[in-house]
Amino acid sequence: MEYQLIRSDKRKTLGLQVKKGQVFVRAPRFVNTEQIAALVQAKSAWLKAKVAEQQLLLENEVSLFCQDSEIWIRGTLKRLAIRDLSALGPAAGGKARVRELEQVIELALPATKLASGHEQVSLTVKKQLELWFKQQAKDYIPARLEYWSQTTGLSYKSYKIRQYKARWGSCNSRAELSFNSLLMMAPDWVIDYVIVHELCHLQYLNHSPAFWQLVAGFYPQYALAKQWLKSNQRKLNWK
């Protein structure tokens, strides 16, 4: 099995990592190559499984950001249409542009970007959509957060919006909230659930029965919202 060896003077133990379908071995300077090869061999079944899993995720990610793929926008699946920016005329300017239509999310890119190869185009499309979702979240979430804060009587100190890999929101002991900008792919009623969920953590910083009872009191359909997020997880989580 191929792997990339990274040695360090500070490291004291061997470590294995699979990242983006590649195997990395982190080792101290004093460990010889025979020991490293033996560890890789011993863990080969696990490593091969992780490599295959991540390669499949990478393939799905590329296919998600190609022409005519489907992307959730506020709970509605819309077709992605990638356009040549120059075809929109001089008024379009030279920067990438995202436009939401009734059944389509249109992304116009400069011709130089479109000619950069399939994988690079997919990465560019992903980046532009992430920026667009972040702006959408900044325009939408603050008002809903204020509404639910007043409705529940739960006051927060501050909030931020950014993209996360594995969570829709968070709350800490300092009453600081954060929300995933990709929430804008979910229906409004699911976004409301996540906001209520995080506000309830201001009272219970755990997932105890008392916490869920509080959530249910403010948002009785919370279980349906949780199920929607779970059912659509593959298209909602961008790595």
N, C-alpha and C positions, 0 to 999 in steps of 0.2 A: 504494500500500500504506500502510495506517495504521501509525503508530509513535509511541512516546512519546519525546520528546527530553529528555535530561538533560544540562545543561551544568555544567561545573566549571572553576574557575580553575586548579586543579592539573593537570588533564588536558592532555596535549600531542598526543594522537593521537585519531582517530575510532575508535569501537568499536561493534560490533553484538552484540546479545544477544537470544536468544529464550527467554522464560521463561513457562511455563504458557500457551503459545499466543499470547503477545503479544510484539511486537517493540519493543526498546528501543535507542535510539541514544545513546551517550555521547560527548559532544563538548566540545572546549575552547571557551572563550568567543569566541575570535577567528575560528572557522570559521563562514562564512556559510551560510545555509539552502540556497542553490543547491548548494554542495558536498555538503552532507548528503543532499539529495534525489538527487544524482547517484550517490552511493555506494549508497543504498538501491535505486535503479533497477538499478545494475550487479549487485547481489547479490540481486535479487528472486527468481530461481529457487531459490537456496539457502534464502532466508528463507521462501518459501512452502512448501517441502518440510519445513523444521523446524517451522513453525506447524502444518501438517497432522499431522505425526508426534506433536507434543505434545498436540494436541487429541484425537487418537485415544487416547493414553495416559490423558488426563483422563477421557474417556468410559468407558474400561475400568475406571478406578479407581472411579468412581461406581458402576458396575454391580457391582463386587466387593463393595460394602458395602450392598447392598439386600436386601430380603426374599427368602428362598429361594435366594440365591446360595450358591456352594460355597467353602469355605475349608479349607485343609489344617490339621489338628491332629495333630501327632506322626505324620505320614505317612498319615493317614486323611482323606478328603474328607468334611466334615460340612456339613449344610445350616444356613444362618444363619436363625434365627427371631428376629425383632424383636418384642418384646412391650411392652404398656403396663404400666408398673410398678404402677400402681394396681390392676390386675386380679389381682395376686398377694396383695393384702390388706395390712393395716396392718403386719404383721410384716416386710414387705419394706423398709420405711423409704422415704426420699425420694431415695436415690442410685441411679445406674445400677448394674446388677448383671449379671455374666456367669456363666453356668452351663453346664458341659459335660455333655451327656448322651451316650448311646451313639451316636446317629446325628445329633445336633443340637447346635449351639452356640447357646445361647439368650442373647439380650441384652435385658434389660428396661430401658426408658427412661421418664423422667417424661413425662406427657402433653404438657407444654409443649414438650419437645424434639421429640416426634413431630409436633407441629403446626407446626414451624418451616420446612417446605418440604423437598422431596425432596433437593436438593443439600446443605442444611444437616444434614439427618438423616444422610446418608451420611458427612459429615465427622465428626459426633458418633460414629457407629458405628465409624468407623475409629480415632478417638482412644481410645475405650473398649477396643477389641480390642487396640490397641497396649499400653495399660497392663496388660491382662490377660496378654498374651504376655510382657511384661517380668517380671511377678511369677512366671509359670510358669518362665521361664528362671532366675530367681534361686533358685527352689526346686529346680531339676533339675541345672543345669550344674555347680555347685561340687563335688558329690559325684563326678560323672563326670570332672571335671578332676583331682581328687585321685587317683582310681583310675588314670587314664592316666599321671599324673605318676609315680606309684609303679611302674607297670608298665614304663614306658619308661626310668625313671631320669633323666628330664629335669626339672629343677627351675626353677620360675618365681618371680619376685619378688612379683608381684601380678597381679590380673586385675580387669576391670570388664565389666559387661553393659550395653549400650545399643543403640539401634536405629541401623543404618547404612543408607545408600541403595545402596551398591554393593559391599559386602564382607561376608563371613560371619564373619570374625575377623581379628585382626592380632597381630603380635609385633614389638617394637622391640628395639634394642640394649641396653636396660636390663632386659630379661627381663620386661617388662610385657605381659600378654596382654589382649585384649579380644574379646568375642563379641557377635554380633548377636542381640538378643532374638527376632527372627523365625525363628531357627533352630528354635524350638519348633513350627514348622509341619512340619518335616522328620521322617522316621522316626528312631528312636533310633540306628540304625546309621550314619545319615548325620551326625547330631550328633557321634557318636563320631569319625567321620573328620575333621571340622573341628577338633575338639579335638586329635587326634593331629597334624594338619597344623600347627597353630600351635605345639604343643610341639616339633615337629621344627625349627621355625625358630629355636629357642633354640640349636641346633647349627649350622644353616646358614641364614643370614638372606638366602636367595635361593631360586630354583627351579631349581637346577642338577641334573644327573643324580644327584649324590651325595645331594642333598636327597630326591629322589623315591625313591631306593633305601632311604633311612632310613625314609621313610613306609611303603613297601611291606613293609619288614621287620616293622614293628609292626602294620600294617593292610593285609593283602594285597588286600582287596576295595576299596581306595581308588578305583580307576577306576570301579567301579559307583556309588559314592557321588557322585563328580564328575558322572557322567552323569545321575544322578537330579536333582541341583541344576540342571543345564543344561536338562534336559527340562521341568522345572516352573518355570523362571525367571519366567515372566510372572505367575503367581499368587503367587510367593514374594516378589518385590520390590515393596514399597510405597513410592511416591515421596512 
